[in-house]
Amino acid sequence: MSEDSPLVCSAKGCRAPAAWVLAWNNPKLHTPERRKTWLACGEHRETLGQFLGVRGFLKDVVPLAEWQEREGA
């Protein structure tokens, strides 16, 4: 995540500020410890999580500020 660009929701067509990080992993493509991330606004947190969850990809949902602290951003 770049500090130079605003962090916005990953939902198609949404430009709302991100408030959540959805960490996911496709076990057919990624090693178990690898985490890809999608950002979500409050409105799209649940739908993006459901999309990843039904596929068995969702690993964690964390508030953006907490994720940035963990990552040292």
mmCIF file of the N, C-alpha and C atoms, coordinates in Angstrom:
data_MODEL
# 
_entry.id   MODEL 
# 
loop_
_atom_site.group_PDB 
_atom_site.id 
_atom_site.type_symbol 
_atom_site.label_atom_id 
_atom_site.label_alt_id 
_atom_site.label_comp_id 
_atom_site.label_asym_id 
_atom_site.label_entity_id 
_atom_site.label_seq_id 
_atom_site.pdbx_PDB_ins_code 
_atom_site.Cartn_x 
_atom_site.Cartn_y 
_atom_site.Cartn_z 
_atom_site.occupancy 
_atom_site.B_iso_or_equiv 
_atom_site.pdbx_formal_charge 
_atom_site.auth_seq_id 
_atom_site.auth_comp_id 
_atom_site.auth_asym_id 
_atom_site.auth_atom_id 
_atom_site.pdbx_PDB_model_num 
ATOM 1   N N  . MET A 1 1  ? 0.838   -1.178  0.000  1.00 0.00 ? 1  MET A N  1 
ATOM 2   C CA . MET A 1 1  ? 0.000   0.000   0.000  1.00 0.00 ? 1  MET A CA 1 
ATOM 3   C C  . MET A 1 1  ? 0.881   1.239   0.000  1.00 0.00 ? 1  MET A C  1 
ATOM 4   N N  . SER A 1 2  ? 0.633   2.087   -0.966 1.00 0.00 ? 2  SER A N  1 
ATOM 5   C CA . SER A 1 2  ? 1.459   3.274   -1.123 1.00 0.00 ? 2  SER A CA 1 
ATOM 6   C C  . SER A 1 2  ? 0.965   4.410   -0.249 1.00 0.00 ? 2  SER A C  1 
ATOM 7   N N  . GLU A 1 3  ? 1.899   5.120   0.355  1.00 0.00 ? 3  GLU A N  1 
ATOM 8   C CA . GLU A 1 3  ? 1.547   6.273   1.183  1.00 0.00 ? 3  GLU A CA 1 
ATOM 9   C C  . GLU A 1 3  ? 1.164   7.466   0.326  1.00 0.00 ? 3  GLU A C  1 
ATOM 10  N N  . ASP A 1 4  ? 1.591   7.490   -0.947 1.00 0.00 ? 4  ASP A N  1 
ATOM 11  C CA . ASP A 1 4  ? 1.367   8.630   -1.820 1.00 0.00 ? 4  ASP A CA 1 
ATOM 12  C C  . ASP A 1 4  ? -0.048  8.698   -2.385 1.00 0.00 ? 4  ASP A C  1 
ATOM 13  N N  . SER A 1 5  ? -0.702  7.564   -2.527 1.00 0.00 ? 5  SER A N  1 
ATOM 14  C CA . SER A 1 5  ? -2.035  7.557   -3.107 1.00 0.00 ? 5  SER A CA 1 
ATOM 15  C C  . SER A 1 5  ? -3.069  7.295   -2.014 1.00 0.00 ? 5  SER A C  1 
ATOM 16  N N  . PRO A 1 6  ? -4.262  7.867   -2.190 1.00 0.00 ? 6  PRO A N  1 
ATOM 17  C CA . PRO A 1 6  ? -5.308  7.625   -1.182 1.00 0.00 ? 6  PRO A CA 1 
ATOM 18  C C  . PRO A 1 6  ? -5.727  6.163   -1.210 1.00 0.00 ? 6  PRO A C  1 
ATOM 19  N N  . LEU A 1 7  ? -6.011  5.616   -0.058 1.00 0.00 ? 7  LEU A N  1 
ATOM 20  C CA . LEU A 1 7  ? -6.427  4.228   0.038  1.00 0.00 ? 7  LEU A CA 1 
ATOM 21  C C  . LEU A 1 7  ? -7.940  4.173   -0.097 1.00 0.00 ? 7  LEU A C  1 
ATOM 22  N N  . VAL A 1 8  ? -8.394  3.543   -1.191 1.00 0.00 ? 8  VAL A N  1 
ATOM 23  C CA . VAL A 1 8  ? -9.820  3.483   -1.483 1.00 0.00 ? 8  VAL A CA 1 
ATOM 24  C C  . VAL A 1 8  ? -10.288 2.030   -1.536 1.00 0.00 ? 8  VAL A C  1 
ATOM 25  N N  . CYS A 1 9  ? -11.569 1.873   -1.423 1.00 0.00 ? 9  CYS A N  1 
ATOM 26  C CA . CYS A 1 9  ? -12.207 0.563   -1.440 1.00 0.00 ? 9  CYS A CA 1 
ATOM 27  C C  . CYS A 1 9  ? -11.904 -0.177  -2.737 1.00 0.00 ? 9  CYS A C  1 
ATOM 28  N N  . SER A 1 10 ? -11.729 -1.494  -2.644 1.00 0.00 ? 10 SER A N  1 
ATOM 29  C CA . SER A 1 10 ? -11.434 -2.332  -3.805 1.00 0.00 ? 10 SER A CA 1 
ATOM 30  C C  . SER A 1 10 ? -12.688 -2.771  -4.567 1.00 0.00 ? 10 SER A C  1 
ATOM 31  N N  . ALA A 1 11 ? -13.875 -2.481  -4.043 1.00 0.00 ? 11 ALA A N  1 
ATOM 32  C CA . ALA A 1 11 ? -15.110 -2.865  -4.735 1.00 0.00 ? 11 ALA A CA 1 
ATOM 33  C C  . ALA A 1 11 ? -15.195 -2.125  -6.065 1.00 0.00 ? 11 ALA A C  1 
ATOM 34  N N  . LYS A 1 12 ? -15.667 -2.825  -7.076 1.00 0.00 ? 12 LYS A N  1 
ATOM 35  C CA . LYS A 1 12 ? -15.762 -2.254  -8.419 1.00 0.00 ? 12 LYS A CA 1 
ATOM 36  C C  . LYS A 1 12 ? -16.565 -0.960  -8.409 1.00 0.00 ? 12 LYS A C  1 
ATOM 37  N N  . GLY A 1 13 ? -15.959 0.104   -8.916 1.00 0.00 ? 13 GLY A N  1 
ATOM 38  C CA . GLY A 1 13 ? -16.616 1.393   -9.036 1.00 0.00 ? 13 GLY A CA 1 
ATOM 39  C C  . GLY A 1 13 ? -16.675 2.224   -7.769 1.00 0.00 ? 13 GLY A C  1 
ATOM 40  N N  . CYS A 1 14 ? -16.241 1.686   -6.649 1.00 0.00 ? 14 CYS A N  1 
ATOM 41  C CA . CYS A 1 14 ? -16.289 2.424   -5.384 1.00 0.00 ? 14 CYS A CA 1 
ATOM 42  C C  . CYS A 1 14 ? -15.015 3.245   -5.217 1.00 0.00 ? 14 CYS A C  1 
ATOM 43  N N  . ARG A 1 15 ? -15.168 4.490   -4.843 1.00 0.00 ? 15 ARG A N  1 
ATOM 44  C CA . ARG A 1 15 ? -14.017 5.368   -4.605 1.00 0.00 ? 15 ARG A CA 1 
ATOM 45  C C  . ARG A 1 15 ? -14.006 5.862   -3.157 1.00 0.00 ? 15 ARG A C  1 
ATOM 46  N N  . ALA A 1 16 ? -14.781 5.201   -2.297 1.00 0.00 ? 16 ALA A N  1 
ATOM 47  C CA . ALA A 1 16 ? -14.863 5.593   -0.888 1.00 0.00 ? 16 ALA A CA 1 
ATOM 48  C C  . ALA A 1 16 ? -13.544 5.268   -0.180 1.00 0.00 ? 16 ALA A C  1 
ATOM 49  N N  . PRO A 1 17 ? -13.220 6.029   0.844  1.00 0.00 ? 17 PRO A N  1 
ATOM 50  C CA . PRO A 1 17 ? -12.002 5.740   1.612  1.00 0.00 ? 17 PRO A CA 1 
ATOM 51  C C  . PRO A 1 17 ? -12.054 4.349   2.235  1.00 0.00 ? 17 PRO A C  1 
ATOM 52  N N  . ALA A 1 18 ? -10.931 3.677   2.215  1.00 0.00 ? 18 ALA A N  1 
ATOM 53  C CA . ALA A 1 18 ? -10.833 2.346   2.816  1.00 0.00 ? 18 ALA A CA 1 
ATOM 54  C C  . ALA A 1 18 ? -10.831 2.464   4.335  1.00 0.00 ? 18 ALA A C  1 
ATOM 55  N N  . ALA A 1 19 ? -11.498 1.527   4.979  1.00 0.00 ? 19 ALA A N  1 
ATOM 56  C CA . ALA A 1 19 ? -11.520 1.463   6.438  1.00 0.00 ? 19 ALA A CA 1 
ATOM 57  C C  . ALA A 1 19 ? -11.088 0.089   6.934  1.00 0.00 ? 19 ALA A C  1 
ATOM 58  N N  . TRP A 1 20 ? -11.083 -0.906  6.036  1.00 0.00 ? 20 TRP A N  1 
ATOM 59  C CA . TRP A 1 20 ? -10.803 -2.292  6.399  1.00 0.00 ? 20 TRP A CA 1 
ATOM 60  C C  . TRP A 1 20 ? -9.828  -2.916  5.421  1.00 0.00 ? 20 TRP A C  1 
ATOM 61  N N  . VAL A 1 21 ? -9.066  -3.888  5.911  1.00 0.00 ? 21 VAL A N  1 
ATOM 62  C CA . VAL A 1 21 ? -8.196  -4.712  5.066  1.00 0.00 ? 21 VAL A CA 1 
ATOM 63  C C  . VAL A 1 21 ? -8.711  -6.141  5.149  1.00 0.00 ? 21 VAL A C  1 
ATOM 64  N N  . LEU A 1 22 ? -8.953  -6.733  3.993  1.00 0.00 ? 22 LEU A N  1 
ATOM 65  C CA . LEU A 1 22 ? -9.342  -8.139  3.912  1.00 0.00 ? 22 LEU A CA 1 
ATOM 66  C C  . LEU A 1 22 ? -8.126  -8.892  3.389  1.00 0.00 ? 22 LEU A C  1 
ATOM 67  N N  . ALA A 1 23 ? -7.522  -9.689  4.241  1.00 0.00 ? 23 ALA A N  1 
ATOM 68  C CA . ALA A 1 23 ? -6.341  -10.464 3.868  1.00 0.00 ? 23 ALA A CA 1 
ATOM 69  C C  . ALA A 1 23 ? -6.809  -11.820 3.362  1.00 0.00 ? 23 ALA A C  1 
ATOM 70  N N  . TRP A 1 24 ? -6.293  -12.229 2.219  1.00 0.00 ? 24 TRP A N  1 
ATOM 71  C CA . TRP A 1 24 ? -6.750  -13.470 1.623  1.00 0.00 ? 24 TRP A CA 1 
ATOM 72  C C  . TRP A 1 24 ? -5.603  -14.212 0.953  1.00 0.00 ? 24 TRP A C  1 
ATOM 73  N N  . ASN A 1 25 ? -5.908  -15.443 0.582  1.00 0.00 ? 25 ASN A N  1 
ATOM 74  C CA . ASN A 1 25 ? -4.915  -16.319 -0.013 1.00 0.00 ? 25 ASN A CA 1 
ATOM 75  C C  . ASN A 1 25 ? -5.644  -17.364 -0.849 1.00 0.00 ? 25 ASN A C  1 
ATOM 76  N N  . ASN A 1 26 ? -5.220  -17.543 -2.089 1.00 0.00 ? 26 ASN A N  1 
ATOM 77  C CA . ASN A 1 26 ? -5.749  -18.612 -2.932 1.00 0.00 ? 26 ASN A CA 1 
ATOM 78  C C  . ASN A 1 26 ? -4.788  -19.786 -2.803 1.00 0.00 ? 26 ASN A C  1 
ATOM 79  N N  . PRO A 1 27 ? -5.167  -20.844 -2.101 1.00 0.00 ? 27 PRO A N  1 
ATOM 80  C CA . PRO A 1 27 ? -4.239  -21.948 -1.842 1.00 0.00 ? 27 PRO A CA 1 
ATOM 81  C C  . PRO A 1 27 ? -3.764  -22.670 -3.101 1.00 0.00 ? 27 PRO A C  1 
ATOM 82  N N  . LYS A 1 28 ? -4.483  -22.515 -4.210 1.00 0.00 ? 28 LYS A N  1 
ATOM 83  C CA . LYS A 1 28 ? -4.044  -23.136 -5.468 1.00 0.00 ? 28 LYS A CA 1 
ATOM 84  C C  . LYS A 1 28 ? -2.910  -22.355 -6.115 1.00 0.00 ? 28 LYS A C  1 
ATOM 85  N N  . LEU A 1 29 ? -2.759  -21.072 -5.721 1.00 0.00 ? 29 LEU A N  1 
ATOM 86  C CA . LEU A 1 29 ? -1.748  -20.204 -6.333 1.00 0.00 ? 29 LEU A CA 1 
ATOM 87  C C  . LEU A 1 29 ? -0.662  -19.725 -5.388 1.00 0.00 ? 29 LEU A C  1 
ATOM 88  N N  . HIS A 1 30 ? -0.981  -19.613 -4.093 1.00 0.00 ? 30 HIS A N  1 
ATOM 89  C CA . HIS A 1 30 ? -0.077  -18.972 -3.139 1.00 0.00 ? 30 HIS A CA 1 
ATOM 90  C C  . HIS A 1 30 ? 0.380   -19.939 -2.051 1.00 0.00 ? 30 HIS A C  1 
ATOM 91  N N  . THR A 1 31 ? 1.571   -19.687 -1.537 1.00 0.00 ? 31 THR A N  1 
ATOM 92  C CA . THR A 1 31 ? 2.046   -20.452 -0.394 1.00 0.00 ? 31 THR A CA 1 
ATOM 93  C C  . THR A 1 31 ? 1.158   -20.106 0.815  1.00 0.00 ? 31 THR A C  1 
ATOM 94  N N  . PRO A 1 32 ? 1.050   -21.003 1.801  1.00 0.00 ? 32 PRO A N  1 
ATOM 95  C CA . PRO A 1 32 ? 0.123   -20.778 2.930  1.00 0.00 ? 32 PRO A CA 1 
ATOM 96  C C  . PRO A 1 32 ? 0.342   -19.477 3.691  1.00 0.00 ? 32 PRO A C  1 
ATOM 97  N N  . GLU A 1 33 ? 1.570   -18.998 3.789  1.00 0.00 ? 33 GLU A N  1 
ATOM 98  C CA . GLU A 1 33 ? 1.828   -17.784 4.571  1.00 0.00 ? 33 GLU A CA 1 
ATOM 99  C C  . GLU A 1 33 ? 1.599   -16.492 3.777  1.00 0.00 ? 33 GLU A C  1 
ATOM 100 N N  . ARG A 1 34 ? 1.473   -16.582 2.470  1.00 0.00 ? 34 ARG A N  1 
ATOM 101 C CA . ARG A 1 34 ? 1.292   -15.382 1.640  1.00 0.00 ? 34 ARG A CA 1 
ATOM 102 C C  . ARG A 1 34 ? -0.082  -14.785 1.868  1.00 0.00 ? 34 ARG A C  1 
ATOM 103 N N  . ARG A 1 35 ? -0.154  -13.453 1.935  1.00 0.00 ? 35 ARG A N  1 
ATOM 104 C CA . ARG A 1 35 ? -1.421  -12.754 2.090  1.00 0.00 ? 35 ARG A CA 1 
ATOM 105 C C  . ARG A 1 35 ? -1.534  -11.669 1.021  1.00 0.00 ? 35 ARG A C  1 
ATOM 106 N N  . LYS A 1 36 ? -2.570  -11.764 0.234  1.00 0.00 ? 36 LYS A N  1 
ATOM 107 C CA . LYS A 1 36 ? -2.959  -10.705 -0.685 1.00 0.00 ? 36 LYS A CA 1 
ATOM 108 C C  . LYS A 1 36 ? -3.944  -9.837  0.095  1.00 0.00 ? 36 LYS A C  1 
ATOM 109 N N  . THR A 1 37 ? -4.165  -8.603  -0.342 1.00 0.00 ? 37 THR A N  1 
ATOM 110 C CA . THR A 1 37 ? -5.089  -7.744  0.393  1.00 0.00 ? 37 THR A CA 1 
ATOM 111 C C  . THR A 1 37 ? -6.042  -7.017  -0.539 1.00 0.00 ? 37 THR A C  1 
ATOM 112 N N  . TRP A 1 38 ? -7.248  -6.883  -0.074 1.00 0.00 ? 38 TRP A N  1 
ATOM 113 C CA . TRP A 1 38 ? -8.241  -5.994  -0.660 1.00 0.00 ? 38 TRP A CA 1 
ATOM 114 C C  . TRP A 1 38 ? -8.587  -4.992  0.412  1.00 0.00 ? 38 TRP A C  1 
ATOM 115 N N  . LEU A 1 39 ? -8.889  -3.780  -0.006 1.00 0.00 ? 39 LEU A N  1 
ATOM 116 C CA . LEU A 1 39 ? -9.335  -2.743  0.915  1.00 0.00 ? 39 LEU A CA 1 
ATOM 117 C C  . LEU A 1 39 ? -10.843 -2.604  0.790  1.00 0.00 ? 39 LEU A C  1 
ATOM 118 N N  . ALA A 1 40 ? -11.499 -2.263  1.881  1.00 0.00 ? 40 ALA A N  1 
ATOM 119 C CA . ALA A 1 40 ? -12.951 -2.120  1.859  1.00 0.00 ? 40 ALA A CA 1 
ATOM 120 C C  . ALA A 1 40 ? -13.406 -0.919  2.667  1.00 0.00 ? 40 ALA A C  1 
ATOM 121 N N  . CYS A 1 41 ? -14.436 -0.261  2.153  1.00 0.00 ? 41 CYS A N  1 
ATOM 122 C CA . CYS A 1 41 ? -15.115 0.774   2.934  1.00 0.00 ? 41 CYS A CA 1 
ATOM 123 C C  . CYS A 1 41 ? -16.123 0.049   3.828  1.00 0.00 ? 41 CYS A C  1 
ATOM 124 N N  . GLY A 1 42 ? -16.752 0.761   4.711  1.00 0.00 ? 42 GLY A N  1 
ATOM 125 C CA . GLY A 1 42 ? -17.735 0.141   5.591  1.00 0.00 ? 42 GLY A CA 1 
ATOM 126 C C  . GLY A 1 42 ? -18.883 -0.508  4.839  1.00 0.00 ? 42 GLY A C  1 
ATOM 127 N N  . GLU A 1 43 ? -19.300 0.100   3.735  1.00 0.00 ? 43 GLU A N  1 
ATOM 128 C CA . GLU A 1 43 ? -20.421 -0.418  2.952  1.00 0.00 ? 43 GLU A CA 1 
ATOM 129 C C  . GLU A 1 43 ? -20.098 -1.743  2.255  1.00 0.00 ? 43 GLU A C  1 
ATOM 130 N N  . HIS A 1 44 ? -18.856 -1.928  1.816  1.00 0.00 ? 44 HIS A N  1 
ATOM 131 C CA . HIS A 1 44 ? -18.501 -3.114  1.035  1.00 0.00 ? 44 HIS A CA 1 
ATOM 132 C C  . HIS A 1 44 ? -17.724 -4.183  1.806  1.00 0.00 ? 44 HIS A C  1 
ATOM 133 N N  . ARG A 1 45 ? -17.464 -3.940  3.068  1.00 0.00 ? 45 ARG A N  1 
ATOM 134 C CA . ARG A 1 45 ? -16.697 -4.916  3.867  1.00 0.00 ? 45 ARG A CA 1 
ATOM 135 C C  . ARG A 1 45 ? -17.351 -6.299  3.837  1.00 0.00 ? 45 ARG A C  1 
ATOM 136 N N  . GLU A 1 46 ? -18.639 -6.342  4.060  1.00 0.00 ? 46 GLU A N  1 
ATOM 137 C CA . GLU A 1 46 ? -19.330 -7.633  4.139  1.00 0.00 ? 46 GLU A CA 1 
ATOM 138 C C  . GLU A 1 46 ? -19.392 -8.332  2.779  1.00 0.00 ? 46 GLU A C  1 
ATOM 139 N N  . THR A 1 47 ? -19.734 -7.604  1.719  1.00 0.00 ? 47 THR A N  1 
ATOM 140 C CA . THR A 1 47 ? -19.865 -8.256  0.411  1.00 0.00 ? 47 THR A CA 1 
ATOM 141 C C  . THR A 1 47 ? -18.528 -8.745  -0.126 1.00 0.00 ? 47 THR A C  1 
ATOM 142 N N  . LEU A 1 48 ? -17.480 -7.965  0.048  1.00 0.00 ? 48 LEU A N  1 
ATOM 143 C CA . LEU A 1 48 ? -16.154 -8.426  -0.385 1.00 0.00 ? 48 LEU A CA 1 
ATOM 144 C C  . LEU A 1 48 ? -15.718 -9.624  0.452  1.00 0.00 ? 48 LEU A C  1 
ATOM 145 N N  . GLY A 1 49 ? -15.995 -9.580  1.751  1.00 0.00 ? 49 GLY A N  1 
ATOM 146 C CA . GLY A 1 49 ? -15.661 -10.699 2.625  1.00 0.00 ? 49 GLY A CA 1 
ATOM 147 C C  . GLY A 1 49 ? -16.413 -11.965 2.249  1.00 0.00 ? 49 GLY A C  1 
ATOM 148 N N  . GLN A 1 50 ? -17.702 -11.821 1.895  1.00 0.00 ? 50 GLN A N  1 
ATOM 149 C CA . GLN A 1 50 ? -18.489 -12.977 1.475  1.00 0.00 ? 50 GLN A CA 1 
ATOM 150 C C  . GLN A 1 50 ? -17.933 -13.573 0.185  1.00 0.00 ? 50 GLN A C  1 
ATOM 151 N N  . PHE A 1 51 ? -17.559 -12.711 -0.756 1.00 0.00 ? 51 PHE A N  1 
ATOM 152 C CA . PHE A 1 51 ? -16.996 -13.175 -2.024 1.00 0.00 ? 51 PHE A CA 1 
ATOM 153 C C  . PHE A 1 51 ? -15.765 -14.042 -1.776 1.00 0.00 ? 51 PHE A C  1 
ATOM 154 N N  . LEU A 1 52 ? -14.869 -13.554 -0.927 1.00 0.00 ? 52 LEU A N  1 
ATOM 155 C CA . LEU A 1 52 ? -13.653 -14.313 -0.613 1.00 0.00 ? 52 LEU A CA 1 
ATOM 156 C C  . LEU A 1 52 ? -13.958 -15.524 0.260  1.00 0.00 ? 52 LEU A C  1 
ATOM 157 N N  . GLY A 1 53 ? -14.895 -15.367 1.182  1.00 0.00 ? 53 GLY A N  1 
ATOM 158 C CA . GLY A 1 53 ? -15.220 -16.438 2.125  1.00 0.00 ? 53 GLY A CA 1 
ATOM 159 C C  . GLY A 1 53 ? -15.802 -17.672 1.464  1.00 0.00 ? 53 GLY A C  1 
ATOM 160 N N  . VAL A 1 54 ? -16.734 -17.509 0.525  1.00 0.00 ? 54 VAL A N  1 
ATOM 161 C CA . VAL A 1 54 ? -17.348 -18.680 -0.110 1.00 0.00 ? 54 VAL A CA 1 
ATOM 162 C C  . VAL A 1 54 ? -16.338 -19.466 -0.935 1.00 0.00 ? 54 VAL A C  1 
ATOM 163 N N  . ARG A 1 55 ? -15.250 -18.832 -1.318 1.00 0.00 ? 55 ARG A N  1 
ATOM 164 C CA . ARG A 1 55 ? -14.192 -19.505 -2.065 1.00 0.00 ? 55 ARG A CA 1 
ATOM 165 C C  . ARG A 1 55 ? -13.122 -20.106 -1.148 1.00 0.00 ? 55 ARG A C  1 
ATOM 166 N N  . GLY A 1 56 ? -13.259 -19.823 0.160  1.00 0.00 ? 56 GLY A N  1 
ATOM 167 C CA . GLY A 1 56 ? -12.288 -20.326 1.120  1.00 0.00 ? 56 GLY A CA 1 
ATOM 168 C C  . GLY A 1 56 ? -10.985 -19.540 1.118  1.00 0.00 ? 56 GLY A C  1 
ATOM 169 N N  . PHE A 1 57 ? -11.009 -18.318 0.578  1.00 0.00 ? 57 PHE A N  1 
ATOM 170 C CA . PHE A 1 57 ? -9.799  -17.511 0.464  1.00 0.00 ? 57 PHE A CA 1 
ATOM 171 C C  . PHE A 1 57 ? -9.578  -16.567 1.648  1.00 0.00 ? 57 PHE A C  1 
ATOM 172 N N  . LEU A 1 58 ? -10.651 -16.114 2.302  1.00 0.00 ? 58 LEU A N  1 
ATOM 173 C CA . LEU A 1 58 ? -10.542 -15.086 3.342  1.00 0.00 ? 58 LEU A CA 1 
ATOM 174 C C  . LEU A 1 58 ? -9.811  -15.625 4.565  1.00 0.00 ? 58 LEU A C  1 
ATOM 175 N N  . LYS A 1 59 ? -8.783  -14.902 4.993  1.00 0.00 ? 59 LYS A N  1 
ATOM 176 C CA . LYS A 1 59 ? -7.990  -15.304 6.153  1.00 0.00 ? 59 LYS A CA 1 
ATOM 177 C C  . LYS A 1 59 ? -8.168  -14.371 7.335  1.00 0.00 ? 59 LYS A C  1 
ATOM 178 N N  . ASP A 1 60 ? -8.388  -13.067 7.077  1.00 0.00 ? 60 ASP A N  1 
ATOM 179 C CA . ASP A 1 60 ? -8.465  -12.106 8.176  1.00 0.00 ? 60 ASP A CA 1 
ATOM 180 C C  . ASP A 1 60 ? -9.137  -10.827 7.690  1.00 0.00 ? 60 ASP A C  1 
ATOM 181 N N  . VAL A 1 61 ? -9.873  -10.163 8.578  1.00 0.00 ? 61 VAL A N  1 
ATOM 182 C CA . VAL A 1 61 ? -10.447 -8.843  8.331  1.00 0.00 ? 61 VAL A CA 1 
ATOM 183 C C  . VAL A 1 61 ? -9.997  -7.959  9.479  1.00 0.00 ? 61 VAL A C  1 
ATOM 184 N N  . VAL A 1 62 ? -9.283  -6.884  9.136  1.00 0.00 ? 62 VAL A N  1 
ATOM 185 C CA . VAL A 1 62 ? -8.644  -6.040  10.142 1.00 0.00 ? 62 VAL A CA 1 
ATOM 186 C C  . VAL A 1 62 ? -8.912  -4.571  9.823  1.00 0.00 ? 62 VAL A C  1 
ATOM 187 N N  . PRO A 1 63 ? -9.179  -3.750  10.838 1.00 0.00 ? 63 PRO A N  1 
ATOM 188 C CA . PRO A 1 63 ? -9.282  -2.315  10.572 1.00 0.00 ? 63 PRO A CA 1 
ATOM 189 C C  . PRO A 1 63 ? -7.998  -1.804  9.911  1.00 0.00 ? 63 PRO A C  1 
ATOM 190 N N  . LEU A 1 64 ? -8.136  -0.905  8.959  1.00 0.00 ? 64 LEU A N  1 
ATOM 191 C CA . LEU A 1 64 ? -6.990  -0.396  8.204  1.00 0.00 ? 64 LEU A CA 1 
ATOM 192 C C  . LEU A 1 64 ? -5.896  0.146   9.116  1.00 0.00 ? 64 LEU A C  1 
ATOM 193 N N  . ALA A 1 65 ? -6.266  0.938   10.125 1.00 0.00 ? 65 ALA A N  1 
ATOM 194 C CA . ALA A 1 65 ? -5.266  1.518   11.027 1.00 0.00 ? 65 ALA A CA 1 
ATOM 195 C C  . ALA A 1 65 ? -4.460  0.429   11.737 1.00 0.00 ? 65 ALA A C  1 
ATOM 196 N N  . GLU A 1 66 ? -5.141  -0.629  12.167 1.00 0.00 ? 66 GLU A N  1 
ATOM 197 C CA . GLU A 1 66 ? -4.449  -1.738  12.840 1.00 0.00 ? 66 GLU A CA 1 
ATOM 198 C C  . GLU A 1 66 ? -3.496  -2.446  11.873 1.00 0.00 ? 66 GLU A C  1 
ATOM 199 N N  . TRP A 1 67 ? -3.937  -2.666  10.638 1.00 0.00 ? 67 TRP A N  1 
ATOM 200 C CA . TRP A 1 67 ? -3.093  -3.321  9.623  1.00 0.00 ? 67 TRP A CA 1 
ATOM 201 C C  . TRP A 1 67 ? -1.836  -2.483  9.362  1.00 0.00 ? 67 TRP A C  1 
ATOM 202 N N  . GLN A 1 68 ? -2.022  -1.166  9.246  1.00 0.00 ? 68 GLN A N  1 
ATOM 203 C CA . GLN A 1 68 ? -0.877  -0.292  9.003  1.00 0.00 ? 68 GLN A CA 1 
ATOM 204 C C  . GLN A 1 68 ? 0.101   -0.321  10.161 1.00 0.00 ? 68 GLN A C  1 
ATOM 205 N N  . GLU A 1 69 ? -0.392  -0.406  11.389 1.00 0.00 ? 69 GLU A N  1 
ATOM 206 C CA . GLU A 1 69 ? 0.489   -0.538  12.554 1.00 0.00 ? 69 GLU A CA 1 
ATOM 207 C C  . GLU A 1 69 ? 1.274   -1.824  12.495 1.00 0.00 ? 69 GLU A C  1 
ATOM 208 N N  . ARG A 1 70 ? 0.596   -2.926  12.166 1.00 0.00 ? 70 ARG A N  1 
ATOM 209 C CA . ARG A 1 70 ? 1.269   -4.232  12.048 1.00 0.00 ? 70 ARG A CA 1 
ATOM 210 C C  . ARG A 1 70 ? 2.359   -4.228  10.997 1.00 0.00 ? 70 ARG A C  1 
ATOM 211 N N  . GLU A 1 71 ? 2.063   -3.563  9.877  1.00 0.00 ? 71 GLU A N  1 
ATOM 212 C CA . GLU A 1 71 ? 2.982   -3.543  8.742  1.00 0.00 ? 71 GLU A CA 1 
ATOM 213 C C  . GLU A 1 71 ? 4.034   -2.455  8.861  1.00 0.00 ? 71 GLU A C  1 
ATOM 214 N N  . GLY A 1 72 ? 3.913   -1.610  9.893  1.00 0.00 ? 72 GLY A N  1 
ATOM 215 C CA . GLY A 1 72 ? 4.889   -0.550  10.103 1.00 0.00 ? 72 GLY A CA 1 
ATOM 216 C C  . GLY A 1 72 ? 4.751   0.606   9.140  1.00 0.00 ? 72 GLY A C  1 
ATOM 217 N N  . ALA A 1 73 ? 3.540   0.809   8.622  1.00 0.00 ? 73 ALA A N  1 
ATOM 218 C CA . ALA A 1 73 ? 3.305   1.885   7.652  1.00 0.00 ? 73 ALA A CA 1 
ATOM 219 C C  . ALA A 1 73 ? 3.184   3.219   8.340  1.00 0.00 ? 73 ALA A C  1 
# 
